[in-house]
Amino acid sequence: MMSSHAFGQYQYQWTPRTQKIYEAITSLSIPEARTLMSQDKKATASNLIYPLLESYADFYQLFLNENKDEYKRMYPAFEQRIELLEDGPKKSPYHLYSLALAHLHKSLIALRFNKNLEAGLDFRKAFLLFKENKKAYPNFSPNDVYLGLMTTVIGTIPKGYQWMANILGMSGKITEGNALVLKYINSKDAYANQCRNEALFVYPYLIMNFEGNKKKTFDFIEKTGFDFANNHLHAYMATNLYLNNQQSQKALQIVSNLNPSPTYLDLPFWQLEMGYAYLNELKLDAAKYAMQQFINRFKGQFYVKDAYEKLSWIAYIQGDQAKANAYRSNVLSKGNDITDADKQALQNAKKGTWPHPILLRARLLSDGGYQQQALSVLAGKTSKDFDKDADKTEFAYRLGRIYDLAGQPDQAIPFYASAIEKGANQPEYFAARAALQIGLIYEQKNNPTLAMTFFNTCLEMKNHAFKNSLDQKAKTGIQRCLRK
């Protein structure tokens, strides 16, 4: 290595072999990719695409499996690779691009392991390097995927932190960011495959989370010809989006049909997703088994509290209060509360109350996309059947949500409005979510003025669960309405 360095012989060569390794990594066939890289190591010591591919492999493995021991061992290598890449030939579009990617990988891992300041600094470096590279090599299209992703994310930084983004020299717009990624997906140039797997991975998330367009998201997923069996990264994305959008059956189908080859990264995440899907069908024993498998095998912190909460619900619905209480004590002591789902699980556990069993069953079925079954669970009930104020609010919200998800928005609105009226000052999320949903309904009906009124109603509610993510959705809704 030293001799290459001394004579300045480092180069960037994207070859059919590096493409094959990239495709293995971004299908989560990471053990296979590592075998290929170790075979090539000596012969390709001067090709800096290899350290970039190692950065990719370490990034996905650490980000998805969150193993603390692996993190301690692997994290320092991100900085070492950055130093190595800095010595690469400056007159190549891959120079700033590789450096930017290495900083982005390091940033996202730092974020995952709660090193937020370091994450912020590396994110800024990555963004500025991608921008500089775009200026120097406007036709180098792989740059657009990551610049597009970061531009969209920066475009939704909450107002209170916008000054910080400005000082750091970062600004972005949702539409511009998403358009850059789509432009790359549709490109047919010489670079069209070089980061295609990742473009196809991030784009559905960008449409769903930042444009808020569910139909466009699932149209894209269903028309793109994804190979979910053999690309586990794409399967991860689709399972996630289907589960979060009331399509448990589709999520379960994808996980059940995954290629089981040992060349893929071993992900406890699949057990978690199966647990959610079974729970949404009220297949309680199957859900319990899958959740338990996730907890036994996962070495990280994310979604652990949420999994224990789901186990506590299963025991509670099955009438085993002692077991439900034991799982709930694990919600308090295990995992972390960085994700909204974990935060909510922790808040519920601290509160010490239990959801009404009828409302819980209706909610689980509705979350899985089983609206008719959910409606039949609530049939014949009125808010008078519930003693607690929070349950009365949830009853109204739940009916609104079921009608909304069943494609009957006009029936949903009065129930949502009732939830806002009943729950505006409660710590539960029902009223704020109801306001957001009415906003989305009026946005769909092409009434941006009324939509913004309800998005603002959502933003005005204080101290409720899921505030960060609901506020972000309301803000992006307002941004969309202002453009109409």
C-alpha positions in Angstrom: 0.0 0.0 0.0 2.8 2.4 1.0 4.5 2.1 -2.4 1.3 2.9 -4.3 0.9 5.9 -2.0 4.4 7.1 -2.5 4.1 7.1 -6.2 0.6 8.5 -6.2 -0.8 5.5 -8.0 -4.2 5.4 -6.2 -7.0 5.3 -8.7 -10.8 4.9 -8.8 -11.9 2.1 -11.1 -15.5 1.1 -11.1 -15.4 -2.3 -12.8 -17.9 -5.2 -13.5 -16.4 -6.8 -10.4 -16.9 -3.8 -8.1 -20.5 -3.5 -9.5 -21.1 -7.1 -8.6 -19.8 -6.4 -5.0 -21.9 -3.3 -4.7 -25.0 -5.2 -5.8 -24.3 -8.0 -3.3 -23.9 -5.4 -0.4 -27.1 -3.5 -1.4 -29.0 -6.8 -1.5 -27.7 -7.4 2.0 -25.7 -10.3 0.8 -22.9 -8.9 2.8 -21.1 -12.1 3.8 -20.8 -12.9 0.1 -19.5 -9.3 -0.7 -16.9 -9.6 2.1 -15.7 -12.9 0.6 -15.4 -11.3 -2.9 -13.5 -8.3 -1.4 -11.0 -10.4 0.5 -10.3 -12.4 -2.7 -9.5 -9.1 -4.5 -7.6 -7.4 -1.8 -4.0 -7.9 -2.9 -4.5 -7.4 -6.6 -6.6 -4.3 -6.2 -4.8 -2.4 -3.3 -4.5 0.7 -5.4 -8.2 0.8 -6.4 -10.0 3.1 -3.9 -13.4 1.9 -4.9 -12.7 -1.1 -2.6 -12.4 1.0 0.7 -15.6 2.7 -0.4 -17.3 -0.7 -0.8 -16.0 -1.7 2.7 -17.5 1.5 4.0 -20.9 0.4 2.5 -20.7 -3.1 3.9 -19.8 -1.9 7.4 -22.5 0.8 7.2 -25.4 -1.6 6.4 -24.2 -4.2 8.9 -24.0 -1.8 11.8 -27.0 0.3 10.9 -29.4 -2.7 10.6 -28.0 -5.0 13.3 -26.9 -2.3 15.8 -24.5 -4.7 17.5 -22.5 -2.7 20.1 -19.5 -5.1 20.0 -19.3 -4.9 16.2 -19.7 -1.1 16.5 -16.7 -0.8 18.9 -14.6 -2.9 16.5 -15.8 -1.4 13.2 -16.5 2.3 13.8 -12.8 3.5 13.9 -12.4 2.1 10.3 -14.8 4.8 8.9 -12.3 7.5 9.9 -9.3 5.5 8.6 -11.0 5.0 5.2 -11.8 8.7 5.0 -8.0 9.5 5.5 -7.2 6.9 2.8 -9.8 8.4 0.3 -8.4 11.9 0.9 -5.2 10.7 -0.9 -7.0 9.7 -4.0 -6.6 11.4 -7.4 -8.4 14.8 -7.2 -9.2 14.9 -10.9 -11.8 12.2 -10.7 -15.6 12.5 -10.1 -15.2 9.6 -7.7 -12.8 11.6 -5.4 -15.3 13.9 -3.7 -18.1 11.4 -4.2 -16.3 8.6 -2.3 -15.3 11.0 0.5 -18.9 12.4 0.8 -20.3 8.8 1.0 -17.7 7.8 3.6 -18.7 10.8 5.7 -22.4 10.1 5.2 -22.0 6.4 6.3 -20.0 7.6 9.4 -22.7 10.2 10.2 -25.6 7.7 10.0 -23.8 5.2 12.2 -22.9 7.9 14.7 -26.6 8.9 14.8 -27.6 5.2 15.3 -25.3 4.9 18.3 -26.3 8.3 19.8 -23.2 10.3 18.9 -25.3 13.2 17.7 -22.7 16.0 17.5 -20.3 13.8 15.5 -23.2 12.7 13.3 -24.1 16.4 12.5 -20.6 17.4 11.6 -20.1 14.4 9.3 -23.5 14.9 7.7 -22.6 18.6 6.9 -19.3 17.5 5.4 -21.0 14.9 3.2 -23.6 17.4 2.0 -21.0 20.1 1.1 -18.8 17.5 -0.7 -21.7 16.2 -2.8 -22.6 19.8 -3.7 -19.0 20.6 -4.6 -18.8 17.5 -6.7 -22.1 18.3 -8.5 -20.6 21.7 -9.4 -17.4 20.2 -10.7 -19.0 17.2 -12.5 -22.7 18.0 -13.3 -23.1 14.9 -15.4 -21.8 12.5 -12.8 -25.3 11.2 -12.0 -24.7 8.9 -8.9 -24.0 12.1 -7.0 -27.7 13.0 -7.5 -29.1 10.1 -5.4 -27.4 11.2 -2.2 -27.5 14.9 -2.8 -31.3 14.4 -3.5 -31.8 12.4 -0.4 -29.9 14.9 1.8 -31.6 17.9 0.1 -35.0 16.5 1.0 -34.1 15.7 4.6 -32.6 19.2 5.1 -35.8 20.7 3.6 -37.8 19.4 6.6 -35.5 20.5 9.4 -37.9 21.9 12.1 -38.2 25.7 12.1 -36.4 26.1 15.5 -33.3 24.5 14.0 -33.4 26.1 10.6 -30.9 28.8 11.7 -28.4 26.1 12.5 -28.8 24.6 9.0 -28.3 28.1 7.5 -25.1 28.6 9.5 -23.8 25.2 8.5 -24.4 26.2 4.8 -27.2 23.7 4.2 -30.5 24.4 2.6 -32.9 22.1 0.8 -36.3 21.7 -0.8 -38.4 18.5 -0.7 -39.5 18.6 -4.4 -35.9 19.3 -5.7 -34.4 16.5 -3.6 -37.0 13.9 -4.6 -36.8 15.0 -8.3 -33.0 14.4 -8.3 -33.4 10.8 -7.1 -36.1 10.0 -9.6 -34.0 11.6 -12.4 -31.3 9.1 -11.6 -33.7 6.1 -11.4 -34.9 7.0 -14.9 -31.4 7.7 -16.3 -29.9 5.5 -19.0 -26.3 6.9 -18.8 -23.1 5.0 -18.2 -23.6 5.3 -14.4 -27.2 4.2 -14.4 -26.6 1.0 -12.3 -23.9 2.3 -10.0 -26.2 3.2 -7.1 -29.5 2.0 -8.6 -30.2 -0.4 -5.7 -30.0 2.5 -3.2 -32.0 4.9 -5.3 -34.7 2.3 -5.5 -34.4 1.8 -1.7 -34.7 5.5 -0.7 -37.2 6.8 -3.3 -40.3 5.1 -1.9 -39.4 6.4 1.6 -39.0 9.9 0.2 -42.4 9.9 -1.5 -44.2 8.4 1.5 -42.5 10.4 4.3 -41.9 13.8 2.7 -44.5 14.1 -0.1 -47.0 12.2 2.0 -48.3 10.4 -1.1 -49.3 6.9 -0.3 -50.8 6.0 -3.7 -47.7 7.2 -5.6 -45.5 5.2 -3.2 -47.2 1.9 -3.6 -47.7 2.5 -7.4 -44.0 2.9 -7.6 -43.3 -0.2 -5.6 -45.7 -2.3 -7.5 -44.7 -1.2 -11.0 -40.9 -1.2 -10.6 -40.3 -4.9 -10.8 -38.5 -5.3 -7.4 -37.0 -8.7 -6.7 -37.9 -8.9 -3.0 -36.9 -12.6 -2.6 -33.2 -11.9 -3.6 -32.8 -8.3 -2.6 -33.2 -8.1 1.2 -32.6 -4.4 1.3 -35.6 -3.7 -1.0 -37.6 -6.3 0.9 -36.7 -4.4 4.1 -38.1 -1.2 2.6 -41.3 -2.7 1.3 -42.1 -4.7 4.4 -41.6 -1.6 6.5 -43.8 0.6 4.3 -46.5 -2.0 3.9 -46.7 -2.6 7.7 -46.8 1.1 8.5 -49.6 1.5 5.9 -52.1 -1.1 6.9 -51.0 -3.9 4.5 -49.8 -6.6 6.9 -50.7 -9.4 4.5 -48.3 -8.1 1.9 -45.6 -7.6 4.4 -46.0 -11.1 5.7 -45.9 -12.5 2.1 -42.5 -10.7 1.4 -40.9 -12.0 4.6 -42.2 -15.5 4.0 -40.7 -15.6 0.5 -37.2 -14.3 1.3 -34.3 -16.3 -0.1 -33.0 -18.0 3.1 -29.4 -18.4 1.8 -26.7 -17.9 4.5 -24.9 -15.5 2.1 -27.4 -12.8 3.4 -26.9 -10.7 6.6 -28.7 -12.4 9.5 -31.4 -9.8 10.4 -33.6 -10.3 13.6 -35.6 -7.4 12.0 -37.5 -10.1 10.0 -38.9 -11.7 13.2 -40.0 -8.2 14.5 -41.8 -7.5 11.3 -43.5 -11.0 11.3 -44.5 -10.3 14.9 -46.2 -7.1 14.0 -48.0 -8.7 11.0 -49.3 -11.6 13.0 -50.4 -9.3 15.9 -52.4 -7.2 13.4 -54.3 -10.4 12.4 -54.8 -11.2 16.1 -52.8 -14.4 15.6 -51.5 -13.9 19.1 -49.4 -17.1 19.6 -47.6 -16.7 16.3 -47.0 -13.0 17.1 -45.6 -13.8 20.6 -43.2 -16.4 19.2 -41.8 -14.0 16.5 -41.5 -11.1 19.0 -39.7 -13.3 21.5 -37.3 -14.5 18.7 -36.5 -10.8 17.9 -35.8 -10.0 21.5 -33.6 -13.1 22.0 -31.5 -12.5 18.9 -31.3 -8.7 18.5 -28.2 -7.1 20.0 -29.3 -3.5 19.5 -31.6 -1.0 21.3 -34.1 0.2 18.7 -37.7 -1.2 18.9 -36.9 -3.3 21.9 -39.3 -1.3 24.2 -41.9 -1.5 21.4 -41.5 -5.3 21.1 -41.9 -5.7 24.9 -45.0 -3.5 24.8 -46.5 -5.7 22.1 -45.7 -8.8 24.2 -47.4 -7.2 27.1 -50.5 -6.5 25.0 -50.6 -10.1 23.9 -50.5 -11.4 27.5 -53.1 -8.7 28.5 -55.5 -9.7 25.6 -55.0 -13.4 26.6 -56.0 -12.6 30.2 -52.5 -13.2 31.8 -52.1 -10.0 33.8 -49.0 -11.2 35.7 -47.1 -11.9 32.5 -48.4 -8.6 31.0 -47.0 -6.7 34.0 -43.6 -8.6 33.7 -43.3 -7.6 30.0 -44.2 -4.1 30.9 -41.4 -3.9 33.5 -39.0 -4.8 30.6 -40.4 -1.9 28.6 -39.1 0.4 31.5 -35.7 -1.2 31.8 -34.6 -2.5 28.3 -33.8 -0.8 25.0 -33.8 3.0 24.4 -36.4 5.6 23.6 -35.0 7.2 20.5 -37.7 6.1 18.0 -41.2 7.4 18.4 -42.5 3.8 18.9 -40.1 3.2 21.7 -40.9 6.6 23.3 -44.6 5.8 23.1 -44.1 2.3 24.7 -42.1 3.9 27.5 -44.7 6.6 28.2 -47.5 4.0 28.2 -45.5 1.9 30.7 -44.8 4.8 33.0 -48.4 5.8 33.0 -49.3 2.3 34.3 -52.7 2.2 32.7 -53.8 -0.4 30.1 -55.6 0.2 26.8 -59.3 -0.8 26.7 -59.3 -4.4 25.4 -62.0 -3.7 22.8 -60.2 -0.6 21.5 -56.9 -2.4 21.5 -58.3 -5.3 19.3 -59.9 -2.7 16.9 -56.7 -0.8 16.7 -54.6 -3.9 15.9 -56.9 -5.1 13.2 -57.2 -1.6 11.7 -53.4 -1.2 11.7 -53.2 -4.4 9.7 -55.6 -3.3 7.1 -58.6 -5.4 8.3 -61.0 -2.5 8.5 -64.3 -4.5 8.4 -63.2 -6.8 11.2 -62.1 -3.7 13.2 -65.5 -2.1 12.6 -67.3 -5.2 13.8 -65.3 -5.2 17.0 -66.7 -1.7 17.7 -70.2 -2.3 16.4 -73.0 -1.3 18.8 -70.7 0.8 21.0 -70.9 4.5 21.9 -68.5 6.7 23.9 -70.8 6.1 26.9 -69.5 2.5 27.0 -66.1 3.8 28.0 -65.3 5.3 31.5 -62.0 7.1 30.9 -61.7 10.3 29.0 -58.8 9.0 27.0 -60.8 5.9 26.0 -63.7 8.2 24.8 -61.3 10.2 22.7 -59.7 7.0 21.3 -63.1 5.5 20.5 -63.9 8.6 18.3 -60.4 8.6 16.8 -60.5 4.9 16.1 -63.8 5.1 14.2 -62.5 8.1 12.2 -59.3 6.2 11.3 -61.2 3.0 10.3 -63.5 4.9 8.0 -60.6 6.9 6.6 -58.5 3.8 5.9 -61.5 2.1 4.3 -61.7 5.0 1.8 -64.7 6.8 3.3 -63.2 10.2 4.3 -66.6 11.9 4.6 -67.6 9.5 7.3 -64.3 9.8 9.0 -64.3 13.6 9.4 -67.0 13.9 12.1 -65.4 11.2 14.2 -62.0 12.9 13.9 -63.5 16.3 14.8 -65.1 14.7 17.9 -61.6 13.3 18.9 -60.1 16.8 18.5 -62.8 18.3 20.7 -62.5 15.6 23.4 -58.7 15.2 23.5 -57.0 18.5 22.6 -55.5 18.8 26.1 -54.8 15.1 26.7 -51.3 13.6 26.6 -52.4 10.9 24.2 -51.8 11.5 20.4 -55.4 10.9 19.3 -56.5 14.5 18.9 -53.3 15.7 17.2 -53.3 12.7 14.8 -57.1 13.4 14.1 -56.2 17.0 13.2 -53.4 15.9 10.9 -55.7 13.3 9.2 -58.5 15.9 8.5 -55.8 18.1 7.1 -54.7 15.3 4.7 -58.3 14.7 3.7 -58.9 18.3 2.8 -55.5 18.4 1.0 -56.8 15.4 -1.1 -60.0 17.3 -1.7 -58.0 20.1 -3.1 -58.9 22.6 -0.4 -55.5 23.8 0.8 -56.9 26.6 3.0 -58.9 24.2 5.1 -56.1 21.6 5.1 -53.7 24.2 6.5 -56.1 25.1 9.2 -56.1 21.5 10.5 -52.3 21.1 10.0 -51.9 24.2 12.2 -54.4 22.7 14.7 -52.1 19.7 14.9 -49.0 21.9 15.4 -50.7 24.0 18.2 -51.3 20.9 20.4 -48.7 20.6 23.1 -47.1 17.8 25.2 -48.6 14.8 23.5 -47.1 11.5 22.3 -45.5 11.4 18.9 -45.3 15.2 18.8 -42.0 15.3 16.7 -43.2 13.0 13.9 -46.8 14.4 13.8 -45.4 18.0 13.7 -43.0 17.1 10.9 -45.9 15.6 8.9 -48.1 18.7 9.5 -45.2 21.0 8.5 -44.5 19.1 5.3 -48.3 19.2 4.6 -48.3 23.0 5.0 -45.3 23.3 2.6 -47.2 21.3 0.0 -50.4 23.4 0.4 -48.4 26.6 0.1 -47.2 25.5 -3.3 -50.7 24.8 -4.6 
